[in-house]
Amino acid sequence: MDELKKIIREVPDYPKPGILFYDITTLLKDAEAFRRVIDLLTERYRDKGINKVLGIDSRGFIFAPCVAYNLDAGFIPVRKKGKLPAETISADYDLEYGSNTIEIHKDSLEPGDRVVIIDDLIATGGTAAAAAKLVAELGAELVEMAFMVELSGLKGRERLPAGTEVFSILKYDS
């Protein structure tokens, strides 16, 4: 995994002073590294009976559809408020300054669906916790949440519902 960490660009003071931003675009443009991430996620879920893969807006849309395709599963987008055209359910979550809302189509999951949620990064865990809430509200089973990067020092796992299984490919202490 250290090879993957070396590929991710670290941008100091972005988007504001004091923040170290982990820019995954350098990994995405490296075909071998990108393939490795998709293969790791695919192999982790290949024998777990996953039939729906949720991707969180927007960088989760990079990884989740690839994994869904490899698993012969459906891809479900979880979008920011107002971006989905049919009837939705929503969940609010807190940001460092303010709050936001994510939505999912009301008919995208049903009881008996086995779901993995994939996003690029977990930091404080607010968005991930909101996505898990949407899965539960629709009666599907959340098998696990997967992230390419986890900023473990921000304790995002602690904000997830009790018992939520979490897999991170890369962990950073900050």
Phi, psi and omega per residue, in radians:
M1 nan -0.410 3.113
D2 -1.055 -0.544 3.119
E3 -1.111 -0.687 3.120
L4 -1.183 -0.700 3.120
K5 -1.051 -0.653 -3.130
K6 -1.149 -0.412 -3.104
I7 -1.443 -0.488 -3.107
I8 -1.321 2.220 -3.128
R9 -1.392 2.337 3.064
E10 -1.772 2.147 -3.098
V11 -1.991 1.886 3.140
P12 -1.256 2.605 3.053
D13 1.051 0.632 3.060
Y14 -2.302 2.299 0.096
P15 -1.491 0.014 3.087
K16 -2.605 2.823 -3.124
P17 -0.955 2.392 3.104
G18 1.638 -0.178 3.132
I19 -1.713 2.334 3.008
L20 -1.807 1.973 -3.055
F21 -1.640 2.264 3.095
Y22 -1.677 1.828 -3.045
D23 -1.549 1.872 -3.093
I24 -1.413 -0.095 -3.111
T25 -1.075 -0.487 3.109
T26 -1.229 -0.538 3.050
L27 -1.304 -0.702 -3.111
L28 -1.093 -0.595 -3.117
K29 -1.394 -0.179 3.105
D30 -1.628 1.803 -3.017
A31 -0.964 -0.748 -3.121
E32 -1.145 -0.763 -3.140
A33 -1.161 -0.760 3.124
F34 -1.078 -0.786 3.110
R35 -1.049 -0.700 -3.131
R36 -1.093 -0.737 3.119
V37 -1.100 -0.828 -3.141
I38 -1.100 -0.731 3.124
D39 -1.120 -0.708 3.105
L40 -1.054 -0.797 -3.130
L41 -1.179 -0.752 -3.135
T42 -1.058 -0.847 -3.102
E43 -1.130 -0.599 3.129
R44 -1.090 -0.615 -3.023
Y45 -1.868 0.002 -3.051
R46 -0.987 -0.710 -3.059
D47 -1.894 0.458 -3.097
K48 -1.882 0.152 3.083
G49 1.202 0.441 3.136
I50 -1.206 2.247 3.052
N51 -2.082 -0.089 3.057
K52 -2.454 2.348 3.084
V53 -2.074 2.057 3.114
L54 -1.641 2.362 3.031
G55 -2.026 2.337 -3.114
I56 -1.599 2.315 3.123
D57 -0.952 2.216 0.030
S58 -2.025 -0.526 -3.066
R59 -1.282 -0.309 2.997
G60 -1.117 -0.380 3.113
F61 -1.230 -0.276 3.109
I62 -1.325 -0.757 -3.016
F63 -1.614 -0.787 -2.997
A64 -1.041 -0.784 -3.141
P65 -1.122 -0.597 3.099
C66 -1.114 -0.775 3.136
V67 -1.178 -0.744 3.115
A68 -1.013 -0.793 3.120
Y69 -1.015 -0.834 -3.126
N70 -1.125 -0.509 -3.118
L71 -1.612 -0.035 -3.047
D72 1.011 0.744 -3.128
A73 -2.035 2.886 3.061
G74 -1.414 2.637 3.048
F75 -1.834 2.288 3.139
I76 -2.106 2.054 3.083
P77 -1.436 2.345 2.978
V78 -1.840 2.012 -2.962
R79 -1.969 2.835 2.983
K80 -1.182 2.697 -3.051
K81 -0.909 2.359 3.044
G82 1.507 0.096 -3.082
K83 -1.749 -0.220 -3.118
L84 -1.787 2.432 -2.977
P85 -1.472 -0.388 -3.079
A86 -1.821 -3.021 -3.099
E87 -1.101 2.336 -3.057
T88 -2.202 2.896 2.843
I89 -2.064 2.735 -3.046
S90 -2.356 2.833 3.055
A91 -2.470 2.343 3.097
D92 -1.604 2.663 3.059
Y93 -2.606 2.739 -3.104
D94 -1.602 2.495 3.015
L95 -1.912 3.047 3.111
E96 -0.997 -0.696 3.102
Y97 -2.236 1.568 3.093
G98 1.902 -2.676 -3.111
S99 -2.563 2.990 3.116
N100 -2.602 3.046 -3.113
T101 -2.379 2.409 2.994
I102 -2.055 2.735 -3.097
E103 -2.383 2.772 3.057
I104 -2.443 2.563 3.052
H105 -1.071 2.385 -3.091
K106 -1.065 -0.483 -3.089
D107 -1.752 0.256 -3.052
S108 -1.435 -0.404 3.129
L109 -2.335 2.734 3.068
E110 -2.561 2.864 3.100
P111 -0.956 2.419 -3.099
G112 1.728 -0.357 3.065
D113 -1.169 2.419 3.062
R114 -1.899 2.108 -2.888
V115 -2.099 2.453 2.864
V116 -2.082 2.385 3.068
I117 -1.794 2.271 -3.123
I118 -2.170 2.345 3.020
D119 -2.486 2.925 -3.107
D120 -1.291 -0.582 -2.960
L121 -2.665 2.484 2.933
I122 -2.046 2.204 3.112
A123 -2.013 -1.641 -3.139
T124 -1.432 -0.236 3.014
G125 1.548 0.008 -3.098
G126 -1.087 -0.832 -3.133
T127 -1.146 -0.757 -3.138
A128 -1.095 -0.743 3.125
A129 -1.108 -0.689 3.107
A130 -1.126 -0.712 3.117
A131 -1.122 -0.732 3.104
A132 -1.075 -0.661 3.110
K133 -1.089 -0.699 3.132
L134 -1.127 -0.725 3.103
V135 -1.055 -0.814 -3.132
A136 -1.107 -0.718 -3.120
E137 -1.086 -0.567 3.125
L138 -1.526 0.002 3.023
G139 1.440 0.178 3.113
A140 -1.480 2.903 3.137
E141 -1.720 2.101 3.066
L142 -1.486 1.885 -3.117
V143 -1.332 -0.784 -3.107
E144 -2.917 2.825 2.983
M145 -2.019 2.389 -3.087
A146 -2.220 2.442 -3.127
F147 -2.372 2.509 3.054
M148 -1.252 -0.698 -3.096
V149 -2.231 2.373 3.010
E150 -2.143 2.206 3.020
L151 -1.621 1.483 -2.947
S152 -1.096 -0.494 3.126
G153 -1.124 -0.339 3.140
L154 -1.569 -0.049 2.986
K155 1.006 0.678 3.130
G156 -1.074 -0.568 3.120
R157 -1.012 -0.581 -3.085
E158 -1.187 -0.348 -3.140
R159 -1.542 -0.169 -3.123
L160 -1.357 2.733 3.111
P161 -0.987 2.532 -3.135
A162 -0.924 2.384 3.104
G163 1.481 -0.010 3.140
T164 -1.209 2.192 3.070
E165 -1.406 2.382 -3.099
V166 -2.274 2.359 3.057
F167 -2.187 2.252 3.066
S168 -2.197 2.319 3.111
I169 -1.276 -0.801 -3.119
L170 -2.159 2.443 3.083
K171 -2.156 2.397 3.037
Y172 -2.138 2.485 -3.132
D173 -1.268 -0.448 -3.073
S174 -1.440 nan nan
